[in-house]
Amino acid sequence: MTLPKFSKAWRPEGRTGRPFALVGLAAATVAMAVSPSLAQAQAPAGDRTVYSIGAAVLIDKDGYRGVGAETLVVPGIAIRNKWVDLFGPQLDLRLIGNDQRTWWIGPRIEYRFDGYEQEDGAVFQGMASRKGGLFYGLSSSFELGARVELEVDYVKAARRESGFDRGAVGSLQLSRSYRSGAWTFVPRVGVEYQSSRYVDYYYGVRLGEATAGRPAYFGRSTWSPELGLFVRWQASPRQFLFGNFNYERYASEIRKSPLVNGSGIPQAVFGYQFVLN
C-alpha cells in the first residue's frame, strides 16, 4: 500500500482569494487514496483498476505568524491499478517493480498548493505572492515484510516562478499496519527534506521585502521530522470511515524565519470512502 501523508502538497494554498473548489477537491482526493483499503481490502488483481469516491473534512494549520487554522469539507476520488496510482494532484507511474508491486519505482508528477498572498495575513503585507506549481521526480515503495513499508520520493519544481527557483522536496517514510477486526491502524514516522531554494522561496524574506519588524531572511536546506497515524473502520465490504493525523516539526532553519511563529504543522483529516468496484 502507498500511504501518503497530508504534506504541503495537499494543504490549501492560503486563506482568502484562493480557488478553494480546486484546492479542496485535490486535498480530499488524496484522503480517498490515503486509505489502505485500496491496497489491502480491495487490492487490484493484475491490471484491474479500482475506483473510490467519498468526502473528507480537512483541518490544517500552518506555522505562519498570525494565520489561523482552516477547515474544508470537500469531495474526492482515487484511481489505482498495477501501473498507475492517481490521487488528486499526484500521479505515480509504477513502471519498475515485481508483478505484485510489493516494491516499485517510477516517475511522480504532482501539483503542490504551497504559498500565500498578501491578504492571507498581516505578516505578508508588502511581500510578493508565493505560488504553488508543478513538481516532478521519482517515488518508490518497498514492502519489507510483517506489514512494514518504506516509501521514498524526491520531486523538484518544473519551472521558475517570477524568476525564482522553488527548489525541491523529498521524503522518507516508514509505516506499519495493524488490524483488529474491522479496524486498521497505520502509525508512521518519517523525515522530509526541503532544499535551500524551497525554504528560501516559501519562508524567506527578500531584501526588498524587509521591514523593521520583518528582517531579511535567506533559507537553508532542512530535514524536518514527522509523525503520523492513519485509522480506518470498515463499515461494510465497500464502505470505510477514516482519520489521518500528521505532525511535521519545523526544522530550525524554518523556525528562525520572521514569517513563522509555530513549531510545526498539525493536520487532521476525517473522511468517508466508498469503493466502486
C-alpha positions as CSV (number, residue, x, y, z in Angstrom):
1,M,0.0,0.0,0.0
2,T,1.1,3.6,-0.6
3,L,0.2,5.7,2.4
4,P,0.9,9.3,1.6
5,K,0.6,11.9,4.3
6,F,-1.1,15.3,4.0
7,S,2.1,17.2,3.4
8,K,2.4,20.6,1.8
9,A,1.4,19.1,-1.5
10,W,-2.1,18.7,-0.1
11,R,-2.6,21.7,2.1
12,P,-4.7,24.6,0.9
13,E,-2.6,27.4,-0.7
14,G,-3.9,30.1,1.6
15,R,-6.7,31.6,3.5
16,T,-8.5,34.0,1.1
17,G,-8.7,34.7,-2.6
18,R,-7.9,31.1,-3.4
19,P,-9.6,28.6,-5.8
20,F,-11.0,26.6,-2.9
21,A,-13.1,24.4,-5.2
22,L,-10.0,23.1,-6.9
23,V,-7.7,23.0,-3.9
24,G,-10.3,21.4,-1.7
25,L,-11.1,18.7,-4.3
26,A,-7.4,17.9,-4.6
27,A,-6.8,17.7,-0.9
28,A,-9.8,15.4,-0.3
29,T,-9.0,13.3,-3.3
30,V,-5.8,12.3,-1.5
31,A,-7.8,11.4,1.5
32,M,-9.5,8.8,-0.5
33,A,-6.2,7.4,-1.7
34,V,-4.6,7.5,1.7
35,S,-6.9,4.7,2.8
36,P,-5.2,1.3,2.8
37,S,-8.4,-0.2,1.6
38,L,-7.3,0.3,-2.0
39,A,-4.4,-2.0,-1.5
40,Q,-5.5,-4.2,1.4
41,A,-9.3,-4.6,1.3
42,Q,-9.7,-4.3,-2.4
43,A,-6.3,-5.0,-4.0
44,P,-6.2,-4.8,-7.8
45,A,-5.9,-8.2,-9.5
46,G,-3.4,-8.0,-12.3
47,D,-4.2,-4.9,-14.4
48,R,-7.6,-4.4,-12.8
49,T,-8.4,-0.8,-11.9
50,V,-10.1,0.2,-8.6
51,Y,-12.1,3.4,-8.3
52,S,-13.0,5.1,-5.0
53,I,-15.1,8.1,-4.1
54,G,-16.0,9.9,-0.9
55,A,-15.7,13.1,1.1
56,A,-13.5,14.4,3.8
57,V,-13.0,17.2,6.3
58,L,-9.5,18.7,6.2
59,I,-8.3,20.7,9.3
60,D,-4.9,22.3,8.7
61,K,-2.8,25.0,10.5
62,D,0.4,26.4,9.0
63,G,3.0,27.9,11.3
64,Y,2.9,31.3,9.6
65,R,2.6,34.2,12.0
66,G,-0.9,35.3,12.7
67,V,-2.5,32.8,10.3
68,G,-5.0,30.5,12.0
69,A,-6.4,27.1,11.2
70,E,-8.7,26.3,8.3
71,T,-11.4,23.7,7.8
72,L,-12.6,22.4,4.5
73,V,-15.3,19.9,3.6
74,V,-14.8,18.5,0.1
75,P,-15.4,15.5,-2.2
76,G,-12.8,13.3,-3.6
77,I,-11.9,10.4,-6.0
78,A,-9.0,8.0,-6.4
79,I,-7.9,5.6,-9.1
80,R,-5.4,2.7,-8.7
81,N,-4.1,-0.3,-10.6
82,K,-0.9,-2.2,-11.1
83,W,0.7,0.6,-13.1
84,V,-1.0,3.8,-12.1
85,D,-1.6,5.4,-8.7
86,L,-3.6,8.6,-9.2
87,F,-4.9,10.6,-6.2
88,G,-5.9,14.3,-6.7
89,P,-2.9,16.3,-7.8
90,Q,-0.4,13.5,-7.6
91,L,0.3,10.8,-10.2
92,D,2.7,7.8,-9.6
93,L,3.6,5.6,-12.5
94,R,4.8,2.3,-11.0
95,L,6.9,1.3,-14.0
96,I,9.6,-0.8,-12.4
97,G,8.8,-3.5,-9.8
98,N,7.8,-7.0,-9.2
99,D,4.5,-8.4,-10.5
100,Q,2.7,-7.9,-7.2
101,R,4.1,-4.4,-6.8
102,T,5.3,-5.2,-3.3
103,W,8.2,-3.0,-4.4
104,W,8.2,-0.5,-7.2
105,I,10.0,2.6,-8.5
106,G,8.7,5.2,-11.0
107,P,8.1,8.8,-12.0
108,R,5.9,11.1,-10.0
109,I,4.1,14.3,-11.1
110,E,2.3,16.4,-8.6
111,Y,0.9,19.9,-8.2
112,R,1.8,21.4,-4.8
113,F,-0.5,24.1,-3.4
114,D,2.0,25.8,-1.2
115,G,2.2,29.6,-1.0
116,Y,0.4,32.7,0.2
117,E,-0.7,36.2,-0.9
118,Q,-0.6,39.5,0.9
119,E,-4.3,39.3,2.0
120,D,-3.6,35.9,3.8
121,G,-2.1,37.7,6.8
122,A,-0.6,40.9,8.1
123,V,2.8,39.3,8.2
124,F,2.7,39.1,4.3
125,Q,1.9,42.8,3.7
126,G,4.3,44.3,1.2
127,M,5.6,40.9,0.1
128,A,5.3,39.3,-3.3
129,S,3.0,36.3,-3.6
130,R,4.5,32.8,-3.3
131,K,2.9,30.4,-5.7
132,G,2.4,26.6,-5.9
133,G,3.2,24.8,-9.1
134,L,4.0,21.6,-10.9
135,F,6.7,19.3,-9.5
136,Y,8.2,16.1,-11.0
137,G,10.6,13.5,-9.9
138,L,10.8,9.9,-8.6
139,S,8.9,7.9,-6.0
140,S,9.3,4.4,-4.7
141,S,7.7,1.9,-2.2
142,F,9.2,-1.3,-0.6
143,E,7.2,-3.7,1.5
144,L,9.7,-5.0,4.0
145,G,7.6,-7.8,5.4
146,A,5.5,-8.0,8.6
147,R,3.2,-5.2,7.2
148,V,6.1,-2.8,7.2
149,E,6.6,-0.4,4.3
150,L,9.3,2.0,3.3
151,E,8.5,4.9,1.0
152,V,11.0,7.3,-0.6
153,D,10.3,10.2,-3.0
154,Y,12.0,13.3,-4.4
155,V,10.5,16.0,-6.7
156,K,11.6,19.4,-8.0
157,A,9.8,22.4,-9.4
158,A,9.1,22.1,-13.1
159,R,9.6,25.8,-13.8
160,R,10.7,29.0,-12.1
161,E,8.1,31.4,-10.6
162,S,8.7,35.1,-11.2
163,G,12.4,34.4,-11.8
164,F,12.8,32.4,-8.5
165,D,13.5,28.7,-8.4
166,R,11.1,27.0,-6.0
167,G,13.6,24.2,-5.3
168,A,12.9,20.6,-4.4
169,V,11.5,18.4,-1.7
170,G,11.9,14.8,-0.7
171,S,10.7,12.4,2.0
172,L,11.5,9.1,3.6
173,Q,8.7,7.4,5.5
174,L,8.4,4.1,7.4
175,S,5.0,2.7,8.3
176,R,3.4,-0.5,9.8
177,S,-0.2,-1.6,9.6
178,Y,-2.1,-3.3,12.3
179,R,-5.6,-4.9,12.0
180,S,-8.1,-5.8,14.7
181,G,-11.5,-6.9,13.3
182,A,-13.0,-4.0,11.3
183,W,-10.2,-1.6,12.4
184,T,-6.9,-0.8,10.8
185,F,-4.2,1.3,12.4
186,V,-1.1,2.6,10.5
187,P,1.4,4.5,12.5
188,R,4.3,6.1,10.6
189,V,7.5,8.0,11.1
190,G,9.5,9.9,8.6
191,V,11.6,12.9,7.6
192,E,11.1,15.5,4.9
193,Y,13.9,17.2,3.0
194,Q,13.4,20.7,1.7
195,S,16.1,22.3,-0.4
196,S,17.6,25.7,0.4
197,R,15.8,27.3,-2.6
198,Y,12.5,25.8,-1.5
199,V,12.9,27.1,2.1
200,D,14.1,30.5,0.8
201,Y,11.1,30.8,-1.6
202,Y,8.3,29.9,0.9
203,Y,9.9,31.1,4.2
204,G,12.5,33.6,3.2
205,V,12.2,37.4,3.2
206,R,13.8,39.2,0.2
207,L,15.8,42.4,0.7
208,G,13.1,44.5,-1.0
209,E,10.5,43.0,1.4
210,A,12.4,43.6,4.6
211,T,11.0,45.9,7.3
212,A,11.9,46.8,10.8
213,G,9.6,44.1,12.1
214,R,10.4,41.6,9.3
215,P,14.1,41.4,8.6
216,A,15.5,39.9,5.5
217,Y,15.9,36.1,5.8
218,F,17.5,33.6,3.5
219,G,16.6,30.0,3.8
220,R,18.9,26.9,4.0
221,S,18.1,23.3,3.3
222,T,16.3,21.4,6.1
223,W,15.4,18.0,7.3
224,S,12.1,18.1,9.2
225,P,10.9,15.0,11.3
226,E,7.3,14.0,11.3
227,L,4.9,11.5,12.9
228,G,1.5,10.3,11.7
229,L,-1.3,7.9,12.3
230,F,-4.0,6.6,10.0
231,V,-7.1,4.9,11.5
232,R,-9.8,3.2,9.4
233,W,-13.1,1.4,10.3
234,Q,-14.7,-0.8,7.7
235,A,-18.4,-0.3,7.9
236,S,-19.2,-2.7,5.1
237,P,-17.3,-4.5,2.3
238,R,-17.1,-1.3,0.3
239,Q,-17.6,1.5,2.9
240,F,-15.0,3.0,5.2
241,L,-14.7,5.7,7.7
242,F,-11.2,7.0,8.4
243,G,-9.0,9.6,10.1
244,N,-5.5,10.7,9.2
245,F,-3.3,12.6,11.6
246,N,0.1,14.1,10.9
247,Y,2.5,16.4,12.7
248,E,5.6,17.8,11.0
249,R,8.2,19.5,13.3
250,Y,9.7,22.5,11.6
251,A,13.5,22.4,11.3
252,S,15.4,25.3,13.0
253,E,16.0,26.8,9.5
254,I,12.3,27.3,9.2
255,R,11.5,28.3,12.8
256,K,14.1,31.1,12.5
257,S,12.1,32.8,9.7
258,P,10.4,36.0,10.7
259,L,7.3,34.7,8.9
260,V,6.9,31.8,11.3
261,N,5.9,31.6,15.0
262,G,4.8,27.9,15.1
263,S,6.9,24.9,15.9
264,G,5.4,22.7,13.2
265,I,2.3,21.8,11.2
266,P,-0.5,19.8,12.8
267,Q,-3.0,18.3,10.3
268,A,-6.1,16.1,10.6
269,V,-8.4,14.6,8.1
270,F,-11.7,12.8,8.7
271,G,-13.5,11.1,5.9
272,Y,-15.8,8.6,4.3
273,Q,-14.9,6.3,1.4
274,F,-16.9,4.1,-1.0
275,V,-15.1,1.6,-3.3
276,L,-17.0,1.4,-6.5
277,N,-15.7,-2.0,-7.9
